[in-house]
Amino acid sequence: MLKFFQILIFSFLIYSNALANSDISKLNSLYLNGVIDKNTYFKSINGLGIDTSNQIFQNLFELFSNSVLDISSYENSLQNLITVSNSDNSKKNLEKNNEASQTISSNSNLKAYVIKNCKGRSDMCEKLSGETVHFELIDNKVTVVESDFDDLLKDPELLRINQIKTFVKNDDFDIIISILHIRGIIIDFVFGGTRENNQFQMVDLTLKANGADLLSADLTIS
């Protein structure tokens, strides 16, 4: 899945970087024009992922306040601080995730499914089609094999698997794998399936970003 996600991540980064730069510019304009005070400004900057107690930020703010640093250079430096901070956090979270990564149980009812008949964004479907995902039945519960996502989570832009949820309605169920992107975007893999007695069958996949559908596909037994 790693190649597919490189396209997805790139699209998100363009969008997210534009938002971050826009927010920084707006905050600076409000502060310079006296609309917000220093405390409010610092709290808002903190909300964008910059530690205002950090000495680097303090130095940048002082240079900017004294007109030594022009506004364009100041805003670019703030954006770099956000990127560095998020990168450090992603590495720490990745190490924790890898330590807790699930392995395939030798006693489980394991099945491999191939993603086919993808509909949605053509660039994403092209990379996603043909990828294989494993599912297993353990303690009467169907789950996705988390180790399938290990290569994916090596990408520094993906922080971790945020949560895994299972929703059951009669014989149908959905397994939702939520992955947290470095820019705060939640990427959901929604795997749909059915259960009957001690057997299960996976049916489809929907990919969402912050709740919006990006694509859908069928799951076919390998």
N, C-alpha and C positions, 0 to 999 in steps of 0.2 A: 504493500500500500504506500510505500514511501514515495515513489515517483509521482503517484497521483496527488499526494498531499503537497508536494513541492509547488504545483500549480495553484492549489487551493490557498496555501499559505501566502504565496506571492500576491494573489488578488486581495487577500485580507490586509496585507502589509501596506499596499498602496492606499487603500481606504483608511486604515487606522492611522497611518502617518499623517495623512491629510487632516484628519480630525484633530490629532494631537497638536499639530502646528497651528491649526486654526484656533484651538482653545487657548494656547499660549499667547498668541497675538491678541486675542480678545481681552485676556486678563491684563496683559501689559498696557493695553490702551485704556482700560477702565482705571487701572492704578495711576497711570500718568495724568489722566484727566480728573483725578480726585473723586471718582465715582465710588471706589472702594478704598478702604484704609489698608494699612500695611498688614495688620493681623488677618483681615479677610483675604488679602492677596496671598499671604503665606499659607493659609489653610487650603485655599484653592489649588495652589501649586503642589502642596502635599497630596491632594486628591489626584493629581496627574501622575503621581509616582516619583516625585522628587522629595528627598529628605531635606527640608529647609534648615535643619540643624547641622547638615553636612558642611564642612569647612569650604569645600569647593564651591557649593552654592553660595555661601556667605561671601566669598571673595568675588564671585561673578556679580552678585547683587550690588555689592559695594561699588564695583567698577562701573556698573550700569547706572547706579544712582548718582555717581559723580561725573557722569557723561564721558568717562574714559572709554567705555565700551559702547559702541553704537547698538541700536535696538536690534538690527539684523543679526549681528554677531552674538548678542545676548540670547536671542531666541534660538539660534542654532545650537548654542552651547547647552541650553536647557533641554533641547530635544536629545542631544547626545547623552546627557545625564540620565534621562528616562531610559534610553536604550541600554546603557551600561548597567543600570540598576536592575532592569528586567532580565538581562542576560545572566547576571550573578544569581538571581533568584531561581531562574529556570534550571541552572546547573545543579543547584542544591536539591530542588524538587525532583529532578530527573534521577539523581543518585538514590533518593528515598524510594522512588517508584520502582527502579530496577531491583532494589533489594527485596521489595515485596512482590515482585512479579510472579504471577501464577504459572505453574508448570502443568503439563498435561498429565492427568492421573492415569496410571497404567490399568486401573480397575474400572475406568469409566466407560460409558457408552459413547464413543467418540465418532463424530461424523464431520466430513469436510464438504463445504458448499462453495460453488463457483458463482461469482456475480455475473449475471447476463441480462440482456434486454434492457439496458440502461436508458432512461429517458430524463431529459433535463439539459443542463449545460453540456454542450457537445465536447468541450475541452476536457472537462472532468470525467465524463462518461468514457471517453477514449482511453484514459489512463486507468479508470477503475474496473472496466470490463475485463473479465478473465482472472481477477484477483481471487484468492481462496481464503475463506474464513472457516475456522473450526469451532464446533459446538460440542458440548458433552453433557450427559445426564449424570449428575452426582447427587446422591441423597434425595432422589425423586424431584430434582430441580434442574431445568435446562439452563446452561450458562455458556457464554462465549469464552473461548480460551484467550486469556489476556496476553499471553506471550506472543500471540499473533500481532500485537500492537507494539512490541518491543522496538523493532526497527523504526517504526513511525515515531516513537517517542524519543529517539536519539536526535531528532531535529530540535535545535535550541529554541525554536519559536513555539514549541509545544511544551507546556509546563508539566502536565500530568493527566492521568485519567482522573477527572474530578469526582465522578461517582458512577455507579452501575445500578440501574433500577430494573425491576421486572414487574410488569403489569399483566395480570391474568384476568381473563373474562371467559368463563365457561371453559371450552377446550382451546381457546386462542390465547396467545400471550405475545407481549412485546418485551424485548431486551434492549435497553437504552444505554449505550456507552457514551458518556459525556466527557469530552476532552477540552481542557482549558487552554486557550491560546494566550500567548504572551501579552496580547493587547486587550485581554478581558473578554474575548469572543468565546462563546460556548459552542462547540461543534458536536452535534449529536448524531451518532450512528443508531438508527432505530431498526432492529432486526425483528421481523414478525414471523411467528410460527404457530404450529398447532400441536396438541398433545392428545394421545389416546392410549389409555392403560400405561404401559411402561415404554411406549414408543413416542418419538417426536419427529416432526418434520419442519424444517425452516422453509419459509415461503418468499419473503421479500425483504428489501432494504430501502429505507428512506434516509437521506442525508439532509441535515438541517444545520443552519448557522444562526444562532440567536433566535431560534424558533421559526425561521423562514425556510421553506423547502427549497433545496438546491437541485435534488435529483431523486429518482426512484428507480429500482431495479429488481429483477427476480433473483432468487437464490435456487440454484440447481445442484442436486447431489453430485459430488465428484465421482 
